[in-house]
Amino acid sequence: MVAAVDLMPLGLSTRTLTTTFLIALTASGFYYYQYKMPSLSSIRASNAAALGSTPYLPTAVFVGGTAGIGQGIAESFAHHTKGNARIFILGRNRQAAESIIASFPKPSSPEAKYEFIECDASLMKNVQRATKELVTQHGVEKINYLVMSQGFLSTNGFTDAGEGLDKKLAVHYYSKYKFIEGLLPQLLKAKEDGEDAKVISVLSAGKGLSRIDRDDLGLKKTFSVRKASAEGPAYNDLMVEEFAERYPTLTFGHAFPGIVRTSIASSPTLSPWMKIGMKTAMGLLYPLSVSQRECGEYLLHGLLTTMKTPGAYRISNVGADYDSDKKKNGKEWRASEEDRKALWEHTVEVTKVKDT
């Protein structure tokens, strides 16, 4: 239920519930006052205008769109396009995806389509198969918007999903790199045709470490839940910067969604005490939170309007330019080139899928 005040750094069962509540409440208050919420009606109007004026039928891919924030963005996108779009939802839950798709507006364009592709993003071979399926089976030649919000909450230590990568980092970072890598031709094709070509990753933009541990990329030697929760967002920050550097005609973003009311506190990976703690904390934080649909509107605004031109962006919970706000406060941050290059080389190597 708490999507952006990441409780994983606190997620050791030995921590008291009181400590969890106090830290979460303090953090939420800080974020709320740091990014005061603009009028939701104005955000919706902006999104409607942006998508209503699109001269082509847009294609959008939502990884992790079967629940939570990804569902919220997909629903907002479908609503503002009046269903006249090609929308692909990728995730593990077919039943949830079919229910979401059934709620979308009925399109008037015969070229519009809604599809679900099953994909467990903890394995790179699954990501590679899903990207190939998009192209070969569904005939996707162009992609205008690639939205990735897949997440995995666990307080366990390093957990190998089957390819030597920790499952949390695989879902939160490596799979996102792999999706972008696999769909670059379709993004570039959209841009060549004069259309939008944008990518956004939803995790915790700007909330990671200012310097990553280059001596242990992937955290196989020094893993802890706390460290993984801090390095994962930093990896995403670095990823969008490096992709923007290598593909200067495309637009890449990493978003911080804020406090969002989702079903994450019911995750089967959490202990009973953690579930109770998170649900109670969410009750206390309710006045400072937004629904997943409201979050979807804010982040869609960031994708459509704030991420206006090619380059790398970090998006705040209200869809604003996070780094512009930091510049105003004299706190501009940009990763070192050494960190970016080291992480890129590491990621390229460990996400390779061996032929079987």
C-alpha positions in Angstrom: 0.0 0.0 0.0 2.9 2.4 0.5 4.5 2.6 -2.9 7.1 5.2 -2.7 8.1 5.6 1.0 10.0 2.4 0.6 9.8 0.4 3.8 12.3 -2.2 2.6 15.2 -0.4 4.3 13.2 -0.8 7.5 11.9 -4.2 6.6 13.6 -6.3 9.2 11.1 -8.1 11.3 13.0 -7.2 14.5 12.2 -3.5 14.0 9.4 -2.3 16.2 6.1 -1.1 14.6 6.5 2.2 16.4 9.8 2.9 14.7 8.2 2.0 11.3 5.3 4.4 11.9 7.5 7.3 13.0 10.0 7.1 10.2 7.2 6.6 7.6 5.2 9.5 8.9 8.3 11.8 9.1 9.3 10.9 5.5 5.8 11.4 4.2 5.5 14.8 5.7 8.8 15.8 4.2 7.8 14.6 0.7 4.3 16.2 1.0 5.7 19.6 1.8 8.6 19.3 -0.6 6.2 18.6 -3.5 2.8 20.2 -2.8 0.1 18.6 -4.8 -1.1 20.7 -7.8 -4.8 20.6 -8.7 -5.7 17.1 -10.0 -8.4 18.6 -12.2 -5.7 20.7 -14.0 -3.5 17.7 -14.4 -6.3 15.7 -15.9 -7.1 18.5 -18.3 -3.5 18.7 -19.3 -3.3 15.0 -20.0 -6.6 15.1 -21.9 -5.3 17.9 -24.1 -1.9 16.2 -24.7 -3.4 12.9 -25.8 -6.5 14.4 -27.5 -4.3 16.3 -29.9 -2.1 13.3 -30.9 -2.3 13.1 -34.7 -1.6 9.3 -34.8 -2.8 6.2 -33.0 -0.3 5.9 -30.1 1.2 2.6 -28.9 1.9 2.2 -25.2 3.5 -0.7 -23.3 2.8 -1.0 -19.6 5.1 -3.4 -17.8 3.7 -4.1 -14.3 0.4 -2.8 -15.5 -1.7 -5.5 -13.9 -1.8 -3.7 -10.5 -0.8 -0.7 -8.5 0.8 2.4 -10.1 1.2 0.7 -13.5 -2.5 0.0 -13.6 -3.3 3.6 -12.6 -1.2 5.0 -15.5 -2.6 2.5 -18.0 -6.2 3.4 -17.0 -5.5 7.1 -17.2 -3.9 6.7 -20.6 -6.8 4.6 -21.9 -9.3 7.1 -20.6 -7.6 10.2 -22.2 -7.2 8.5 -25.5 -10.8 7.4 -25.4 -9.5 3.9 -26.1 -8.1 4.9 -29.4 -4.6 3.4 -28.9 -2.7 0.2 -29.0 -2.2 -0.8 -25.4 -0.1 -3.8 -24.2 -0.1 -4.8 -20.5 2.7 -7.0 -19.4 2.7 -8.8 -16.1 2.1 -12.1 -14.3 -1.7 -12.0 -13.7 -3.8 -12.6 -16.7 -7.1 -12.5 -14.9 -6.2 -9.0 -13.4 -5.1 -7.8 -16.9 -8.3 -9.0 -18.5 -10.4 -7.2 -15.9 -8.5 -4.0 -16.4 -8.8 -4.2 -20.2 -12.5 -4.8 -19.9 -12.8 -1.5 -18.0 -11.1 0.5 -20.8 -13.3 2.7 -23.1 -14.5 1.1 -26.3 -12.4 2.5 -29.1 -13.8 4.1 -32.3 -10.7 3.4 -34.3 -10.6 -0.1 -36.0 -6.8 -0.1 -35.5 -7.0 0.2 -31.7 -6.2 -2.9 -29.7 -5.7 -4.1 -26.1 -3.5 -7.1 -25.4 -2.0 -8.9 -22.4 1.4 -10.6 -22.5 2.4 -12.8 -19.6 5.9 -12.1 -18.2 7.6 -12.7 -14.9 10.2 -9.9 -15.0 12.5 -11.5 -12.4 14.2 -13.5 -15.3 15.9 -11.9 -18.2 15.0 -14.8 -20.5 11.3 -14.0 -19.8 11.8 -10.3 -20.6 13.6 -11.2 -23.9 10.8 -13.6 -24.8 8.1 -10.9 -24.1 9.9 -8.2 -26.2 10.1 -10.7 -29.1 6.5 -11.6 -28.7 5.5 -8.0 -28.9 7.3 -7.7 -32.3 6.7 -11.0 -33.9 3.3 -12.1 -32.7 1.6 -8.7 -32.2 3.3 -6.9 -35.0 4.5 -3.9 -33.0 6.6 -1.8 -35.3 6.6 1.4 -33.2 6.4 2.2 -29.5 5.5 5.7 -28.3 5.4 5.1 -24.6 7.2 2.4 -22.6 6.1 2.5 -18.9 7.8 0.2 -16.4 6.5 0.0 -12.9 7.1 -3.7 -12.0 8.0 -4.2 -8.4 8.8 -6.9 -5.8 8.7 -6.4 -2.1 10.5 -8.8 0.2 12.6 -8.6 3.4 14.6 -11.7 2.5 18.3 -11.5 1.8 20.0 -12.1 -1.6 17.5 -14.3 -3.5 18.7 -15.8 -6.8 15.7 -16.0 -9.2 17.6 -18.4 -11.4 20.1 -16.3 -13.4 22.5 -15.2 -10.7 20.8 -11.9 -10.0 19.0 -11.0 -6.8 15.2 -11.1 -7.5 14.5 -7.6 -6.1 17.2 -6.0 -8.2 16.3 -8.1 -11.2 12.7 -6.8 -11.1 13.4 -3.2 -10.0 16.4 -2.6 -12.3 17.8 -5.3 -14.6 14.5 -6.2 -16.2 13.9 -2.5 -17.0 17.2 -2.2 -18.8 16.4 -5.4 -20.7 13.0 -4.2 -21.8 14.5 -0.9 -23.1 17.3 -2.8 -24.9 14.9 -5.2 -26.5 12.5 -2.4 -27.7 14.9 0.2 -28.8 14.3 -0.4 -32.5 10.5 0.2 -32.0 11.2 3.4 -30.0 13.6 4.7 -32.6 11.2 3.9 -35.4 8.5 6.0 -33.7 10.9 8.9 -33.4 12.0 8.6 -37.0 8.4 9.0 -38.0 8.0 12.2 -36.0 6.1 10.7 -33.1 6.7 10.6 -29.4 9.2 8.0 -28.2 9.5 8.0 -24.4 10.4 5.6 -21.6 9.7 6.0 -17.9 10.7 3.8 -15.0 8.8 4.1 -11.8 10.7 3.4 -8.6 12.2 6.1 -6.4 13.9 8.8 -8.5 16.5 10.8 -6.6 16.1 8.7 -3.4 19.0 6.4 -3.9 22.7 6.7 -3.1 24.7 9.6 -4.6 27.5 7.1 -5.3 27.0 3.4 -6.0 29.3 0.6 -4.9 31.4 0.0 -8.0 33.3 -2.8 -6.2 30.1 -4.9 -5.8 27.7 -4.1 -8.6 24.7 -6.4 -8.2 25.5 -6.7 -4.4 26.6 -10.4 -4.5 29.2 -9.7 -1.8 27.7 -7.0 0.4 24.0 -7.5 0.0 21.5 -6.2 2.6 17.9 -5.2 2.2 18.8 -1.7 3.2 21.6 -1.5 0.6 19.5 -3.0 -2.2 16.8 -0.5 -1.5 19.3 2.4 -1.8 21.2 1.1 -4.8 18.2 0.1 -6.9 16.9 3.7 -7.3 20.5 4.9 -8.0 20.9 2.3 -10.7 17.7 3.5 -12.3 18.9 7.1 -12.2 22.1 6.1 -13.9 20.3 3.9 -16.4 18.2 6.7 -17.8 21.1 9.1 -18.0 23.2 6.6 -19.9 20.5 5.6 -22.3 19.8 9.3 -23.0 23.6 9.8 -23.6 23.7 6.9 -26.1 20.3 7.6 -27.8 20.0 11.4 -27.9 16.8 11.5 -30.0 14.8 9.5 -27.3 13.4 10.6 -24.0 14.0 8.7 -20.8 12.7 9.2 -17.3 12.8 7.8 -13.7 9.8 8.7 -11.5 9.3 8.9 -7.7 5.5 8.2 -7.2 5.0 9.4 -3.7 2.7 7.7 -1.2 0.3 5.6 -3.1 -2.6 3.4 -1.8 -2.0 0.1 -3.5 -2.3 -3.5 -2.4 1.4 -4.0 -1.7 0.8 -4.5 2.0 -1.0 -7.8 1.1 2.1 -9.2 -0.6 2.6 -12.9 0.1 6.3 -12.2 0.5 5.8 -10.2 3.7 5.6 -11.7 7.2 2.2 -11.3 9.1 3.8 -8.6 11.4 5.1 -6.6 8.4 1.6 -6.8 6.8 0.0 -5.5 10.0 2.7 -2.8 10.3 2.3 -1.5 6.8 -1.5 -1.5 6.9 -1.5 0.4 10.1 1.2 2.8 8.8 -0.9 3.4 5.7 -3.9 4.2 7.9 -1.9 6.9 9.6 -0.5 8.2 6.3 -3.9 8.2 4.5 -4.3 12.0 4.5 -1.0 12.4 2.7 -1.5 9.6 0.2 -3.1 9.4 -3.3 -5.0 6.6 -5.0 -3.2 4.6 -7.7 -5.4 6.3 -10.4 -4.5 9.7 -9.0 -0.9 8.8 -9.1 -1.4 7.5 -12.6 -2.6 11.0 -13.7 0.4 12.8 -12.1 3.0 10.5 -13.6 1.3 10.5 -17.0 1.5 14.3 -16.8 5.2 13.9 -16.2 5.6 11.6 -19.1 3.5 13.6 -21.6 4.3 17.2 -20.5 7.4 17.5 -18.3 9.4 15.0 -20.4 8.8 17.2 -23.4 12.1 17.0 -25.2 14.7 14.3 -25.6 17.1 13.7 -22.7 17.1 12.2 -19.2 14.6 13.3 -16.5 13.8 12.5 -12.9 10.1 13.0 -12.2 8.6 13.9 -8.8 5.4 12.5 -7.4 3.4 15.3 -8.9 4.8 14.8 -12.4 7.2 17.8 -12.1 10.9 17.9 -13.0 12.6 16.7 -9.8 16.0 18.1 -10.9 14.6 21.6 -11.6 13.3 21.7 -8.1 16.7 20.7 -6.8 18.4 23.4 -8.9 16.2 26.0 -7.3 17.3 24.8 -3.9 21.0 24.6 -4.8 21.0 20.8 -4.6 21.5 19.7 -8.2 22.8 16.2 -8.4 24.2 14.3 -11.4 25.9 11.0 -11.3 29.6 10.6 -12.1 30.4 9.4 -15.6 32.6 6.6 -14.0 29.6 5.3 -12.1 27.4 5.4 -15.2 29.9 3.6 -17.4 30.7 0.9 -14.8 27.1 0.1 -14.2 26.3 0.0 -17.9 29.1 -2.4 -18.7 28.1 -4.6 -15.7 24.4 -4.6 -16.8 25.1 -5.4 -20.4 27.1 -8.5 -19.3 24.8 -9.9 -16.6 21.6 -9.5 -18.6 22.8 -11.5 -21.5 20.5 -14.5 -22.2 22.3 -17.6 -23.1 20.9 -19.5 -26.1 19.2 -22.8 -25.1 
